[in-house]
Amino acid sequence: MSKLNKMIREFREDIGQSVEGLALLLQLEPPEYVRLEDDWIPPDDILQRLSALFEWNYQDIKRIADNTPSSKTKNRSPEEQELDLSKVVAAETALIDSAPTPLAKMIVSARLEAKQDARGIATLLGVSADYFQEFENGLIPPDDLLRKLCSLFGWNYKQILQKLKTQSSVLLGAPQPLLPAKEIQARFPKQDLPELPEIESALSLNDQIQQARIEAGQNIEGISLLLQVNPEFYEQIESGEVLPDKELLKRISSLFGWNYHELLQREKSLQLSQLRPAVTSLDSSESTNTKKKLREVQEKIAENWQQMSREQQETLLTQLEFIHGSMENLNKQKLETS
């Protein structure tokens, strides 16, 4: 390899461009460009294109080429050129076949067809090359980037979205996660949620979320980014100050590999078992009887809770929520009249 060949290779690596991309810009076949980085000193017309593209001084480049011992143009036979081209095609085919999902295969194939590398497409999408590489590794892009991909490659967005519904990958709407989502999920411990309601000393939801994050070696900013919430709100979830709504609970379950329905059912059961309505203590026997009846009702509900079907539990919870809302209205009226 001469000094000029080495300069060409180092320049391509510095700008993160692919062999196919530079070959297209220089109006060469990929095998011809490969020879440029190997041992071929090209003729003047190609040297001029190189100098213009790389912003080099043509006279300096011409002087280097003339002083190179192997400066004579090497002409390869059609058979050799065909062999080089077949190697490039074989490598591209292997790369497409190694993609884990249909969407990933489409992205890799479209990128190679455009003769671009990951950095080039990532630049067009406005994301980092590492993040774009995750799309080729099987991560489904968030909706805004999926639309950009469809526009860039000329795909039908609705058709792509329909195909994604048949895949089991989780849509993570993070613009740029601090760690790849697949790596984060691999660090999370396996959870057997169906057994959790039977464990008396089970962790509360906020402690369970905090423990999973710590065991994954991730910080609050990284998890909040993946869950599409701000770090302050996520800290309130871990501290137990607020409970996530159903949509956020779904994202948490998907990220940590938990069963959403079992987790939701467990939390509703815990909330019911911890229900302790505030009853003002009065000296009259009438208030004591009322308090006793309330306790009896609570105990009966708690005793029969596990024997009830999920539909019956949902119905009872709805009724209790209605009663709770009525209590709040009564309290408001009391405050207004006082």
C-alpha positions in Angstrom: 0.0 0.0 0.0 1.4 3.4 -1.0 1.1 6.7 0.8 -1.7 7.8 -1.5 -3.7 4.5 -1.0 -3.3 4.9 2.7 -4.5 8.6 2.6 -7.6 7.6 0.7 -8.5 4.8 3.2 -7.9 7.1 6.2 -10.0 9.8 4.8 -13.0 7.5 4.2 -12.7 6.1 7.7 -12.5 9.6 9.2 -15.8 10.7 7.5 -17.4 7.3 8.3 -18.4 6.7 4.7 -18.9 3.3 3.1 -16.9 1.9 0.1 -20.1 1.8 -2.0 -20.9 5.4 -1.1 -17.5 6.8 -2.1 -17.4 4.6 -5.2 -20.7 6.2 -6.3 -19.5 9.7 -5.7 -16.3 9.0 -7.7 -18.2 7.3 -10.5 -16.4 4.0 -9.9 -17.5 0.4 -9.4 -17.0 -0.8 -5.8 -14.2 -3.2 -6.7 -12.4 -0.4 -8.4 -12.6 1.8 -5.3 -11.4 -1.2 -3.2 -8.2 -1.2 -5.3 -7.8 2.6 -4.6 -7.3 1.7 -1.0 -5.1 -1.3 -1.8 -2.4 -0.7 -4.4 -3.9 1.1 -7.4 -2.6 4.6 -8.5 -5.5 5.9 -10.7 -5.2 8.0 -13.9 -5.3 11.8 -13.8 -9.1 12.1 -14.3 -9.8 10.0 -11.2 -7.1 11.9 -9.3 -8.8 15.1 -10.1 -12.2 13.8 -8.9 -10.5 12.6 -5.7 -8.9 16.0 -5.1 -12.2 17.8 -5.7 -14.2 15.4 -3.4 -11.7 15.3 -0.6 -10.7 19.0 -1.0 -7.1 18.1 -1.6 -4.5 20.1 -3.6 -4.4 18.3 -7.0 -0.8 19.2 -7.7 0.3 17.7 -4.4 -1.7 14.6 -5.0 -0.3 14.3 -8.5 3.2 14.6 -7.2 2.6 11.8 -4.7 1.2 9.6 -7.4 4.1 10.2 -9.8 6.6 9.4 -7.1 4.9 6.1 -6.2 6.7 3.1 -7.7 3.5 1.4 -8.6 2.0 4.4 -10.3 1.2 2.6 -13.5 -2.5 1.9 -13.9 -3.3 -1.7 -13.2 -5.9 -3.2 -15.5 -7.7 -6.2 -14.2 -9.4 -8.8 -16.3 -13.2 -8.9 -16.5 -13.0 -12.2 -14.6 -11.1 -10.6 -11.7 -13.5 -7.6 -11.6 -16.5 -10.0 -11.6 -14.9 -12.0 -8.7 -14.4 -8.8 -6.6 -18.0 -7.7 -7.3 -19.3 -11.2 -6.3 -17.5 -10.9 -3.0 -19.1 -7.5 -2.3 -22.6 -9.0 -3.2 -22.0 -12.0 -1.0 -21.0 -9.8 2.0 -24.1 -7.7 1.5 -26.4 -10.7 1.3 -24.9 -12.2 4.5 -25.5 -8.9 6.3 -29.2 -8.8 5.2 -29.7 -12.4 6.2 -28.3 -11.8 9.6 -30.9 -9.1 10.4 -33.2 -10.5 13.2 -36.6 -9.1 12.1 -38.3 -8.4 8.7 -38.1 -4.7 9.3 -34.4 -4.9 10.1 -33.8 -6.8 6.9 -35.7 -4.1 5.0 -33.6 -1.3 6.6 -30.3 -3.1 5.9 -31.3 -3.9 2.3 -32.5 -0.3 1.6 -29.3 1.2 3.1 -27.1 -1.1 1.0 -29.1 -0.4 -2.1 -28.6 3.3 -1.5 -24.8 2.6 -1.1 -24.7 4.2 2.3 -23.3 3.2 5.6 -25.0 3.5 9.0 -23.5 6.9 9.7 -24.8 8.3 6.5 -28.4 7.2 7.0 -28.2 8.2 10.7 -27.2 11.7 9.7 -30.2 12.0 7.4 -32.5 10.8 10.2 -30.8 13.2 12.8 -29.7 10.4 15.2 -26.4 8.9 16.2 -24.9 6.0 14.2 -25.1 3.7 17.3 -28.8 4.4 17.7 -29.5 3.7 14.0 -27.5 0.5 14.2 -30.0 -0.7 16.8 -32.7 -0.5 14.2 -30.7 -3.0 12.1 -30.3 -5.1 15.2 -34.1 -5.5 15.6 -35.2 -2.4 17.7 -38.4 -0.9 16.3 -38.0 2.9 15.7 -40.3 5.3 17.5 -43.1 6.6 15.4 -41.4 9.9 14.3 -38.3 8.1 13.1 -40.4 5.3 11.5 -42.1 8.0 9.4 -38.7 9.5 8.4 -37.5 6.0 7.4 -40.5 5.5 5.2 -40.1 8.9 3.6 -36.4 8.3 3.1 -36.7 4.9 1.5 -40.0 5.5 -0.3 -42.0 3.0 1.8 -45.7 3.1 2.6 -46.0 4.1 6.3 -49.4 2.4 6.9 -48.2 -0.9 5.4 -45.1 -0.9 7.5 -47.1 -0.1 10.6 -49.5 -3.0 9.8 -46.5 -5.4 9.4 -45.1 -4.3 12.8 -48.3 -5.3 14.6 -47.4 -8.9 13.8 -44.0 -8.6 15.6 -43.5 -8.9 19.3 -40.9 -6.1 19.6 -41.7 -3.3 22.0 -42.1 0.2 20.6 -39.8 2.4 22.7 -40.3 6.0 21.9 -36.9 7.2 23.2 -35.1 9.6 20.8 -31.7 8.3 21.9 -31.4 5.9 24.9 -28.3 6.0 27.0 -28.0 2.2 26.6 -29.5 0.1 23.8 -32.9 -1.2 24.9 -32.0 -4.8 24.1 -29.0 -4.6 26.4 -31.0 -3.0 29.2 -33.7 -5.7 28.9 -31.0 -8.4 29.0 -29.8 -7.1 32.4 -33.2 -7.2 34.1 -33.9 -10.2 36.3 -36.6 -12.6 35.3 -39.8 -12.0 37.2 -42.5 -14.6 37.8 -45.4 -12.3 38.4 -48.2 -14.9 38.7 -46.6 -16.0 42.0 -46.3 -12.5 43.5 -49.8 -12.2 45.0 -49.0 -15.3 47.1 -45.8 -13.8 48.6 -46.6 -12.0 51.8 -43.4 -10.0 51.8 -43.6 -9.0 48.1 -42.0 -5.6 47.2 -44.2 -2.6 46.6 -44.5 -1.5 43.1 -42.2 1.5 43.6 -39.5 -0.6 45.3 -39.8 -3.3 42.6 -39.2 -0.7 39.9 -36.3 0.8 41.8 -34.7 -2.6 42.4 -35.0 -3.5 38.7 -33.4 -0.3 37.6 -30.5 -0.7 40.0 -29.9 -4.4 39.1 -29.8 -3.3 35.4 -27.0 -0.8 36.2 -29.1 2.1 34.8 -29.6 5.6 36.1 -32.8 7.5 36.6 -32.2 9.6 33.4 -31.8 6.6 31.2 -34.9 4.8 32.4 -37.0 8.0 32.3 -35.9 8.5 28.8 -37.0 5.1 27.7 -40.3 5.5 29.5 -40.9 8.9 27.9 -41.3 10.7 31.2 -39.2 13.4 32.9 -36.7 12.4 35.6 -38.5 14.3 38.3 -41.7 12.4 37.7 -39.9 9.1 37.5 -38.3 9.8 40.9 -41.7 10.4 42.4 -42.7 6.9 41.1 -39.7 5.3 42.7 -40.4 7.1 46.0 -44.0 6.0 46.0 -45.4 9.5 45.9 -47.3 8.8 42.7 -48.6 5.7 40.9 -48.1 5.2 37.2 -51.3 5.2 35.1 -52.2 2.2 33.0 -50.4 3.4 29.8 -47.2 4.1 31.8 -47.5 0.8 33.6 -47.7 -1.0 30.3 -44.4 0.6 29.2 -42.8 -0.2 32.5 -43.9 -3.9 32.2 -42.7 -4.1 28.6 -39.3 -2.6 29.4 -38.7 -4.8 32.5 -40.2 -8.0 30.9 -43.1 -8.2 33.3 -46.7 -9.4 32.8 -48.8 -6.3 32.7 -52.1 -7.9 33.5 -50.8 -9.8 36.5 -49.0 -6.7 37.8 -52.1 -4.6 37.4 -54.2 -7.2 39.2 -51.7 -7.5 42.0 -51.6 -3.7 42.6 -55.4 -3.5 42.7 -55.5 -6.3 45.3 -52.9 -4.6 47.4 -54.7 -1.3 47.2 -57.9 -3.0 48.4 -56.2 -4.9 51.3 -54.7 -1.6 52.4 -58.0 0.3 52.3 -58.4 1.9 55.7 -61.2 4.5 55.6 -60.7 7.2 58.2 -63.5 7.0 60.8 -63.8 9.7 63.4 -63.8 8.2 66.9 -66.9 9.2 68.9 -68.0 8.2 72.4 -71.5 7.3 71.4 -72.5 3.7 71.0 -74.1 4.4 67.7 -70.8 5.5 66.1 -69.0 2.4 67.6 -71.6 0.1 66.0 -71.1 1.9 62.6 -67.3 1.5 62.9 -67.7 -2.2 63.8 -70.0 -2.8 60.7 -67.4 -1.1 58.5 -64.7 -3.4 59.8 -66.8 -6.4 59.3 -67.5 -5.4 55.7 -63.8 -4.9 55.0 -62.9 -8.3 56.5 -65.5 -10.1 54.5 -64.3 -8.5 51.3 -60.7 -9.3 52.1 -61.5 -12.9 53.0 -63.4 -13.6 49.7 -61.2 -11.5 47.4 -59.1 -14.3 46.2 -62.1 -16.5 45.4 -63.7 -13.9 43.2 -63.2 -13.9 39.5 -61.4 -11.0 37.8 -64.7 -9.6 36.5 -66.2 -9.7 39.9 -63.2 -8.0 41.4 -63.3 -5.3 38.7 -67.0 -4.7 39.4 -66.4 -4.4 43.2 -63.5 -2.0 42.7 -65.7 0.2 40.5 -68.3 0.3 43.2 -65.8 1.2 45.9 -64.3 3.9 43.7 -67.8 5.3 43.3 -68.3 5.3 47.0 -64.9 7.0 47.5 -65.9 9.7 45.0 -69.1 10.3 46.9 -67.2 10.7 50.1 -65.0 13.3 48.5 -68.0 15.2 47.4 -69.5 15.1 50.9 -66.2 16.4 52.3 -66.1 19.3 49.7 -69.7 20.2 50.7 -68.8 20.2 54.3 -65.8 22.5 53.7 -67.9 24.9 51.7 -70.6 25.2 54.4 -68.1 25.5 57.3 
